[in-house]
Amino acid sequence: MTLQAHTLTAVPPDDFTEPLPSVDIQTFRFVMGSFASGVSVVTTIDKQDQPRGLTCSAICSVSLDPPLLLSSVSNHSGTLESILTTGKFAVNILGSQGQAVSQLFASGAEDKFERVSWEPGPMTGSPVLQVTVAHAECELYNAVEAGDHTLLIGRLVSGSTEQDRMPLAYWRGSYGRLDQETAPRAS
Ligand SMILES: Cc1cc2nc3c(=O)[nH]c(=O)nc-3n(C[C@H](O)[C@H](O)[C@H](O)COP(=O)(O)O)c2cc1C
């Protein structure tokens, strides 16, 4: 059964106010691209038991209890429908060596999973890649359509980290690495 995404609509303006116009796409890209992120590959197994996946930098933590994360996936993504159908996915957070993997999973290549090392996650069967600093297996908790993307909210059912690896960073359209000499922990 495919989970239907709820639709997130704009808050209606007061009776006498017109909604303000949106910024153009380039401004949106410049502004949001200035928010430095990591890079993940979101994966699943489709109904035909085939692995599917896409590069996704739009992920964030949502809730501690229950443990929820969010991944924003384009409605044009071929992987999205499989996740909505199976209700399971994995988020693979790429390590500093993962730039080629990021480019591969952002491409339309048919043989993505033949070109990387991976294994089925023990809880969901979703592909877990090797070049990661961490991964999470999730059960789909909710899906909300917002504009041309769908917010996939996943409840973590498994996760692990590689403490000795550094992450791949992404900022203003370029890949980067974190300096080893980072500031003291925030908490
Ligand atoms: C660094 C990077 C970050 C990306 N982040 C996202 C994202 O957050 N959400 C998304 O839907 N697509 C994102 N993409 C684009 C998808 O990876 C790309 O459209 C992919 O081909 C979709 O694959 P699919 O159609 O097989 O699912 C990103 C691409 C790159 C290179």
The ligand as a Tripos MOL2 file, in Angstrom:
@<TRIPOS>MOLECULE
LIG
   31    33     1     0     0
SMALL
NO_CHARGES

@<TRIPOS>ATOM
      1 C1         24.8820   17.7430   -3.5200 C.3       1 LIG1
      2 C2         23.4890   17.3850   -4.0110 C.ar      1 LIG1
      3 C3         22.4090   17.5040   -3.1380 C.ar      1 LIG1
      4 C4         21.1150   17.1630   -3.5600 C.ar      1 LIG1
      5 N1         20.0790   17.2770   -2.6650 N.ar      1 LIG1
      6 C5         18.8330   16.9200   -3.0440 C.ar      1 LIG1
      7 C6         17.7640   16.9890   -2.0970 C.ar      1 LIG1
      8 O1         17.9330   17.3940   -0.9420 O.2       1 LIG1
      9 N2         16.5220   16.5700   -2.5060 N.ar      1 LIG1
     10 C7         16.3010   16.1270   -3.7840 C.ar      1 LIG1
     11 O2         15.1510   15.7640   -4.1040 O.2       1 LIG1
     12 N3         17.2960   16.0740   -4.7110 N.ar      1 LIG1
     13 C8         18.5500   16.4410   -4.3620 C.ar      1 LIG1
     14 N4         19.5760   16.3680   -5.2630 N.ar      1 LIG1
     15 C9         19.2780   15.9430   -6.6540 C.3       1 LIG1
     16 C10        19.0210   14.4200   -6.7710 C.3       1 LIG1
     17 O3         20.0800   13.6780   -6.1900 O.3       1 LIG1
     18 C11        18.8820   14.0180   -8.2730 C.3       1 LIG1
     19 O4         17.7900   14.7170   -8.8300 O.3       1 LIG1
     20 C12        18.7300   12.5110   -8.4820 C.3       1 LIG1
     21 O5         19.0050   12.2430   -9.8500 O.3       1 LIG1
     22 C13        17.3610   11.9260   -8.1950 C.3       1 LIG1
     23 O6         17.4420   10.5330   -8.3960 O.3       1 LIG1
     24 P1         16.1550    9.6010   -8.5850 P.3       1 LIG1
     25 O7         15.2560   10.2630   -9.6100 O.co2     1 LIG1
     26 O8         16.7120    8.2790   -9.0790 O.co2     1 LIG1
     27 O9         15.4920    9.4470   -7.2640 O.co2     1 LIG1
     28 C14        20.8840   16.7040   -4.8860 C.ar      1 LIG1
     29 C15        21.9870   16.5970   -5.7720 C.ar      1 LIG1
     30 C16        23.2650   16.9380   -5.3290 C.ar      1 LIG1
     31 C17        24.4410   16.8000   -6.2790 C.3       1 LIG1
@<TRIPOS>BOND
     1     1     2 1
     2     2     3 ar
     3     2    30 ar
     4     3     4 ar
     5     4     5 ar
     6     4    28 ar
     7     5     6 ar
     8     6     7 ar
     9     6    13 1
    10     7     8 2
    11     7     9 ar
    12     9    10 ar
    13    10    11 2
    14    10    12 ar
    15    12    13 ar
    16    13    14 ar
    17    14    15 1
    18    14    28 ar
    19    15    16 1
    20    16    17 1
    21    16    18 1
    22    18    19 1
    23    18    20 1
    24    20    21 1
    25    20    22 1
    26    22    23 1
    27    23    24 1
    28    24    25 2
    29    24    26 1
    30    24    27 1
    31    28    29 ar
    32    29    30 ar
    33    30    31 1
@<TRIPOS>SUBSTRUCTURE
     1 LIG1         1 GROUP 0 **** ****
